[in-house]
């Protein structure tokens, strides 16, 4: 009798993709070790140091012995500070007991989706998108339903199209504004209509606002600005992007009261809690000195953005919108006559520019590339010339 061979991996991992940025970074680093000159535009993290008040506080709290477990949802002081900061910023009353702190915003995304969405239920999300959304949905046994972001609408989506995708099985809508990978920003009227749809169809909204502190011009609208939505809103944010704290692994979420225990239980059974000294240090993020450091970083990002956008738009076959937030460009490269994956591969190997194909963010990313401008102005100018010279060889 023949014994059937069992799969050595779980079915839930089938169809799950990782973050291409880390894969590209590894390959680019390998080329650098071989002596190649590589300009890094693949990874999504600020190239600035964490503000000095946060670093100083972190060192002091380590010396004070803040190296033990914290409460599962985070230390009360940080939860209170987050609630106070957001309440003031958005003129809404947030109870600090609805704040959950996690080691990174990605962990918060997984905690929410796995605590709320059942297998077979549908989750709508704007795409191209940060890969963790679809990964979390698939790993929860749920069904991902993308709605296309439209370049002609400054990478906003059609609310009518989104409404058509809602079915009896839809449980949640996931949005990200300012957005990765496009840098697009949803308008207040978009968020209002989303709120109306959520109330009409009894849906949750997961709003990832991790880039809310990196914007150029008007501050982006938040789902917290929409009235009567707090009871069905999961807001995700953190310290990685705005405060250049990616390696500190510190995110948070605001969750409805009746879901708190489920989300807390998921955190309890996965990561136990978040490092205590990082939470203590993060209290310094809400000080005037740190705020000034963030403003300086954003001003520098804006200079880089403007130079990079103008440079790409001067290259035949490429057109690039000027993003209103985050630190990414998402140029349309369909005029080059090659698929995004091939362009990314050849840019790395032939031009020494590490960037991501739009398809790293889903099928709707075909015809685009993502470049991070979290790099020096000198490197951005060099990258533009390398890209220009590369395009002449196609």
MOKA-V137256 format. One record per helix or strand. SS is the DSSP state (helix for helix, strand for strand). FROM is the first residue (numbers start at 0). LEN is the number of residues. If there is no record, write none. Layout:
ss;from;len
SS;FROM;LEN
SS;FROM;LEN
This chain:
ss;from;len
helix;10;3
helix;19;14
strand;38;2
helix;51;12
helix;75;15
helix;95;3
strand;98;4
helix;104;12
strand;121;6
helix;130;9
strand;142;8
helix;150;3
strand;155;2
helix;158;6
strand;169;7
helix;187;14
strand;203;5
strand;214;1
helix;222;3
helix;229;3
strand;232;6
helix;245;3
strand;250;4
helix;256;14
helix;275;11
helix;287;26
strand;318;1
strand;324;1
strand;327;2
strand;331;1
helix;333;3
helix;339;12
strand;352;2
strand;355;2
helix;357;4
helix;362;3
strand;367;5
helix;376;15
